[in-house]
């Protein structure tokens, strides 16, 4: 599904980065998405969206999963 989306679709290089820095970089590199910082363990909807990137962070605000469109 991500291959149908416009622009860059994954950011494995941001794993371990600060969440707010990662979100800003994602939105700069792909203007078609909105990055959402989400705390690990938070319940989220499962539908796929080409305009969303979830940035999963721990309680210290560090990215714990490689961000990707979805």
Backbone as numpy.savetxt, mean C-alpha at the origin, in Angstrom:
# Nx Ny Nz CAx CAy CAz Cx Cy Cz
-5.14 -9.56 -11.47 -5.96 -8.37 -11.47 -5.09 -7.10 -11.47
-4.01 -7.08 -10.70 -3.18 -5.88 -10.63 -2.60 -5.51 -11.99
-2.43 -6.49 -12.86 -1.87 -6.21 -14.18 -2.82 -5.37 -15.03
-4.11 -5.34 -14.67 -5.09 -4.53 -15.39 -5.08 -3.08 -14.92
-4.37 -2.79 -13.84 -4.36 -1.46 -13.24 -3.27 -0.60 -13.87
-3.46 0.71 -13.81 -2.53 1.66 -14.41 -1.37 1.97 -13.46
-0.18 2.12 -14.02 0.99 2.52 -13.25 1.63 1.39 -12.48
2.60 1.75 -11.66 3.29 0.77 -10.83 2.29 0.10 -9.91
2.44 -1.23 -9.68 1.42 -1.92 -8.88 1.92 -2.59 -7.61
3.23 -2.60 -7.36 3.73 -3.16 -6.10 5.02 -2.46 -5.69
5.27 -2.45 -4.40 6.41 -1.73 -3.84 7.12 -2.59 -2.79
7.74 -3.70 -3.19 8.42 -4.56 -2.22 9.59 -3.86 -1.54
10.15 -2.85 -2.19 11.29 -2.13 -1.62 10.91 -1.31 -0.38
9.59 -1.15 -0.12 9.15 -0.36 1.03 8.93 -1.20 2.28
9.10 -2.49 2.18 8.99 -3.36 3.35 10.03 -2.93 4.38
9.58 -2.62 5.60 10.48 -2.16 6.66 10.61 -0.65 6.76
10.00 0.08 5.82 10.05 1.54 5.85 8.99 2.09 6.81
9.05 3.38 7.12 8.01 4.03 7.91 6.76 4.13 7.04
5.61 3.86 7.63 4.36 3.83 6.89 4.01 5.12 6.19
4.20 6.26 6.85 3.84 7.53 6.23 4.75 7.87 5.06
6.03 7.51 5.19 6.98 7.73 4.10 6.62 6.82 2.92
6.27 5.57 3.22 5.89 4.61 2.18 4.64 5.09 1.44
3.64 5.54 2.17 2.40 6.00 1.54 2.67 7.18 0.60
3.50 8.13 1.03 3.82 9.28 0.20 4.56 8.85 -1.07
5.48 7.91 -0.94 6.25 7.45 -2.10 5.34 6.72 -3.09
4.43 5.90 -2.58 3.49 5.17 -3.43 2.64 6.15 -4.24
2.08 7.15 -3.58 1.21 8.10 -4.28 1.99 8.97 -5.26
3.27 9.20 -4.99 4.10 9.95 -5.92 4.43 9.11 -7.16
4.71 7.82 -6.95 5.10 6.94 -8.05 3.92 6.47 -8.90
2.71 6.48 -8.31 1.53 6.10 -9.07 0.38 7.05 -8.70
0.15 8.07 -9.52 -0.89 9.06 -9.20 -2.32 8.52 -9.32
-2.48 7.28 -9.77 -3.81 6.70 -9.92 -4.29 5.98 -8.66
-3.45 5.93 -7.61 -3.83 5.21 -6.39 -3.83 6.12 -5.18
-4.54 5.67 -4.17 -4.55 6.30 -2.86 -3.98 5.28 -1.88
-2.94 5.65 -1.16 -2.33 4.74 -0.18 -3.02 4.91 1.17
-3.42 3.78 1.76 -4.10 3.79 3.05 -3.23 3.06 4.06
-2.87 3.74 5.14 -2.09 3.10 6.20 -3.05 2.34 7.09
-2.76 1.04 7.28 -3.64 0.16 8.04 -2.81 -0.59 9.08
-3.27 -0.57 10.32 -2.60 -1.28 11.40 -2.82 -2.78 11.26
-1.75 -3.56 11.37 -1.87 -5.03 11.32 -2.97 -5.49 12.27
-3.80 -6.43 11.82 -4.88 -6.96 12.63 -6.21 -6.26 12.42
-6.20 -5.16 11.68 -7.43 -4.43 11.39 -8.22 -5.19 10.32
-9.53 -5.28 10.52 -10.39 -5.91 9.52 -10.64 -4.93 8.38
-10.52 -5.41 7.15 -10.75 -4.59 5.97 -11.62 -5.36 4.98
-12.21 -4.63 4.04 -13.00 -5.30 3.01 -12.07 -6.06 2.07
-12.58 -7.07 1.41 -11.76 -7.93 0.57 -11.87 -7.62 -0.92
-12.75 -6.68 -1.32 -12.89 -6.41 -2.75 -11.63 -5.76 -3.30
-11.35 -6.05 -4.55 -10.16 -5.54 -5.23 -10.44 -4.16 -5.80
-9.49 -3.25 -5.69 -9.64 -1.91 -6.25 -8.31 -1.45 -6.85
-8.33 -1.05 -8.11 -7.13 -0.55 -8.78 -6.69 0.81 -8.23
-7.53 1.45 -7.46 -7.20 2.78 -6.96 -6.74 2.77 -5.50
-6.51 1.58 -4.94 -6.15 1.49 -3.53 -4.87 0.67 -3.32
-4.03 1.18 -2.43 -2.89 0.41 -1.94 -2.95 0.48 -0.42
-3.04 -0.67 0.20 -3.01 -0.70 1.67 -1.56 -0.85 2.12
-1.18 0.01 3.04 0.16 -0.01 3.61 0.01 -0.55 5.03
0.31 -1.84 5.20 0.15 -2.50 6.50 1.34 -2.17 7.39
1.04 -1.67 8.59 2.10 -1.29 9.53 1.88 -1.95 10.89
2.98 -2.06 11.65 2.89 -2.55 13.03 2.64 -1.37 13.97
2.62 -1.61 15.26 2.34 -0.54 16.22 3.42 0.53 16.25
4.58 0.24 15.68 5.66 1.24 15.58 5.58 2.03 14.28
4.59 1.71 13.42 4.41 2.43 12.17 5.32 1.95 11.05
5.87 0.75 11.20 6.78 0.18 10.20 6.00 -0.76 9.27
6.26 -0.66 7.97 5.57 -1.48 6.96 5.94 -2.96 7.16
4.91 -3.80 7.29 5.12 -5.22 7.57 4.82 -6.14 6.40
4.19 -5.61 5.34 3.90 -6.38 4.12 4.28 -5.51 2.93
4.71 -6.14 1.86 5.03 -5.38 0.65 3.74 -4.75 0.11
3.65 -3.43 0.04 2.44 -2.79 -0.47 2.19 -3.15 -1.93
0.91 -3.34 -2.25 0.52 -3.67 -3.62 -0.90 -3.17 -3.87
-1.20 -2.89 -5.12 -2.56 -2.48 -5.49 -3.53 -3.57 -5.11
-4.69 -3.16 -4.65 -5.71 -4.15 -4.31 -6.71 -3.54 -3.42
